[in-house]
Amino acid sequence: MKKIVALFCLFSAFIIFTCDNEPYEDGLEELNTNTNCDAQTITSNAESVYNLDPSIVQTCIAYRTALENQIAECGDVDGSLQLIVDDLGHCGLISAELLKVTVGDFNIVFTTQIITFENGIITTEGVSSGGHYEIFFQVSEGDVGLDSFQNFKIRINDTYYFPAYPGNNNFTSNTLISTNNSFNATFYGTAASVNGIELTLTQGIVDVNY
């Protein structure tokens, strides 16, 4: 009877050991993440897009955000995901006094920039060289992450457009830095006039000092 019990215990220990050390297909061990975590698939897709052209700020930020979400939802016991986040850094944003956006197929650079800071609010205003295009938005100092912009509006000729959320390509802002006199962010998505006319914004970049 004692031999049977001993053999059973040994067999149970063998099963536990072999299950806990089964690797993932991506090479990470089970201790590092959760196999049922949907964020892992999102990160993999974001990584594939980023690797097509690592110089694109928006895809770099999307990849970094996916990694941060995966860490929060799935864990990162060995710290390998955080190392990638640290390596991506701020995705090339270096306070280059740049404020621009693409509207449809038209690139707009706001050459005149008025950046003010008052009562904890960073206010960004920009006007294009010809004066036909204007942009305005605010963010609270220290606020980072998605949907951090406040009071956003963009003027195209004589019409103002505001953030819109049609369910597809919703207006999205993503602030990376808003401290120590540096404000770095991206924005994209749909903007609409009060009459319902929609614009598609892409490659919006904010890289300024305040």
For each residue, the residues with C-beta under 8 A, 3 or more apart:
1: 4 5
2: 5 6
3: 6 7
4: 1 7 8
5: 1 2 8 9
6: 2 3 9 10
7: 3 4 10 11
8: 4 5 11 12
9: 5 6 12 13
10: 6 7 13 14
11: 7 8 14 15
12: 8 9 15 16
13: 9 10 16 17
14: 10 11 17 18
15: 11 12 18 19
16: 12 13 19 20
17: 13 14 20 21
18: 14 15 21 22
19: 15 16 22
20: 16 17 30 31
21: 17 18 29 30
22: 18 19 29 30
23: 27 28 29 30
24: 27 28 29 30 32 33 35
25:
26: 44
27: 23 24
28: 23 24 32 33 78 80
29: 21 22 23 24 32 78
30: 20 21 22 23 24 33 35
31: 20 77 78
32: 24 28 29 75 76 77 78 80 81
33: 24 28 30 37 40 70 74 75 76
34: 37 40 73 74 75
35: 24 30 40
36:
37: 33 34 40 70 73 74
38: 41 42 73
39: 42 43 66 69 70 72 73 74
40: 33 34 35 37 43 44 70 74
41: 38 44 45
42: 38 39 45 46 66 69 70
43: 39 40 46 47 63 66 67 69 70
44: 26 40 41 47 48
45: 41 42 48 49 66
46: 42 43 49 50 59 62 63 65 66 67
47: 43 44 50 51 63 66
48: 44 45 51 52
49: 45 46 52 59 62 63
50: 46 47 53 54 56 59 60 62 63
51: 47 48 54
52: 48 49 59
53: 50 56 59
54: 50 51 59 60
55: 92
56: 50 53 59 60
57: 60 61 91 92 93 186 203 205
58: 61 62 186 188 202 203
59: 46 49 50 52 53 54 56 62 63
60: 50 54 56 57 63 64 88 91 92
61: 57 58 64 65 91 174 176 186
62: 46 49 50 58 59 65 66
63: 43 46 47 49 50 59 60 66 67 88
64: 60 61 67 68 85 88 91
65: 46 61 62 68 69 146 174
66: 39 42 43 45 46 47 62 63 69 70
67: 43 46 63 64 70 71 81 84 85 88
68: 64 65 71 72 85
69: 39 42 43 65 66 72 73
70: 33 37 39 40 42 43 66 67 73 74 76 81
71: 67 68 74 75 76 81 82 85
72: 39 68 69
73: 34 37 38 39 69 70
74: 33 34 37 39 40 70 71
75: 32 33 34 71
76: 32 33 70 71 79 80 81 82
77: 31 32
78: 28 29 31 32
79: 76 82 83
80: 28 32 76 83 84
81: 32 67 70 71 76 84 85
82: 71 76 79 85 86
83: 79 80 86 87
84: 67 80 81 87 88
85: 64 67 68 71 81 82 88
86: 82 83 89
87: 83 84
88: 60 63 64 67 84 85 91
89: 86 92
90: 93 94 176 177 184
91: 57 60 61 64 88 176
92: 55 57 60 89
93: 57 90 96 176 177 184 205 207
94: 90 207
95: 182 184 207 208 209
96: 93 207
97: 113 207 208 209
98: 109 205 206 207 208
99: 109 110 113 124 126 135 205 206 207 208
100: 107 108 109 110 203 204 205
101: 107 108 135 154 187 201 202 203 204 205
102: 105 106 107 108 201 202 203 204
103: 106 108 154 156 199 200 201
104: 199 200
105: 102
106: 102 103
107: 100 101 102 203
108: 100 101 102 103 128 133
109: 98 99 100 128 129
110: 99 100 113 126 127 128 133 134 135
111: 126 127 128 129
112: 126 127 128 129
113: 97 99 110 124 125 126 208
114: 123 124 125 126
115: 122 123 124 125 183 208 209 210
116: 122 123 210
117: 121 122 123 141 210
118: 121 123
119:
120: 140 141
121: 117 118 138 139 140 141 150
122: 115 116 117 138 139 140 141 178 183 210
123: 114 115 116 117 118 136 137 138
124: 99 113 114 115 135 136 137 138 139 183 206 208
125: 113 114 115 134 135 136
126: 99 110 111 112 113 114 134 135 136
127: 110 111 112 131 133 134
128: 108 109 110 111 112 131 132 133 134
129: 109 111 112
130: 133
131: 127 128 134
132: 128 156 157
133: 108 110 127 128 130 154 155 156 157
134: 110 125 126 127 128 131 154 155
135: 99 101 110 124 125 126 153 154 155
136: 123 124 125 126 151 152 153 154
137: 123 124 149 150 151 152 153 173 187
138: 121 122 123 124 149 150 151
139: 121 122 124 143 148 149 150 173 175 178 183 185
140: 120 121 122 143 148 150 178
141: 117 120 121 122 178 179
142: 178 179
143: 139 140 148 175 178
144: 148 175 176 177 178
145: 148 174 175
146: 65 172 173 174
147: 172 173
148: 139 140 143 144 145 173 174 175 178 185
149: 137 138 139 152 163 173 175 185 187
150: 121 137 138 139 140
151: 136 137 138
152: 136 137 149 162 163 171 173 187 191
153: 135 136 137 160 161 162
154: 101 103 133 134 135 136 160 161 191 199 201
155: 133 134 135 158 159 160 161
156: 103 132 133 159 161 199
157: 132 133
158: 155
159: 155 156 193 197
160: 153 154 155 193 194
161: 153 154 155 156 164 191 192 193 197 199
162: 152 153 191 192 193 194
163: 149 152 171 189 190 191
164: 161 170 171 189 190 191 192 198
165: 170 171 190
166: 169 170 190 198
167: 170
168:
169: 166 189 190 200
170: 164 165 166 167 189 190
171: 152 163 164 165 187 188 189 190 191 201
172: 146 147 187 188 189
173: 137 139 146 147 148 149 152 185 186 187
174: 61 65 145 146 148 185 186 187
175: 139 143 144 145 148 149 178 183 184 185
176: 61 90 91 93 144 184 185 186
177: 90 93 144 180 182 183 184 185
178: 122 139 140 141 142 143 144 148 175 182 183 184 185
179: 141 142 182
180: 177
181: 209 210
182: 95 177 178 179 208 209 210
183: 115 122 124 139 175 177 178 206 207 208 209 210
184: 90 93 95 175 176 177 178 206 207
185: 139 148 149 173 174 175 176 177 178 205 206
186: 57 58 61 173 174 176 203 204 205 206
187: 101 137 149 152 171 172 173 174 201 204 206
188: 58 171 172 201 202 203 204
189: 163 164 169 170 171 172 200 201
190: 163 164 165 166 169 170 171 198 199 200 201
191: 152 154 161 162 163 164 171 198 199 201
192: 161 162 164 196 197 198 199
193: 159 160 161 162 196 197 198
194: 160 162
195:
196: 192 193
197: 159 161 192 193
198: 164 166 190 191 192 193
199: 103 104 154 156 161 190 191 192
200: 103 104 169 189 190
201: 101 102 103 154 171 187 188 189 190 191 204
202: 58 101 102 188
203: 57 58 100 101 102 107 186 188
204: 100 101 102 186 187 188 201
205: 57 93 98 99 100 101 185 186
206: 98 99 124 183 184 185 186 187
207: 93 94 95 96 97 98 99 183 184
208: 95 97 98 99 113 115 124 182 183
209: 95 97 115 181 182 183
210: 115 116 117 122 181 182 183
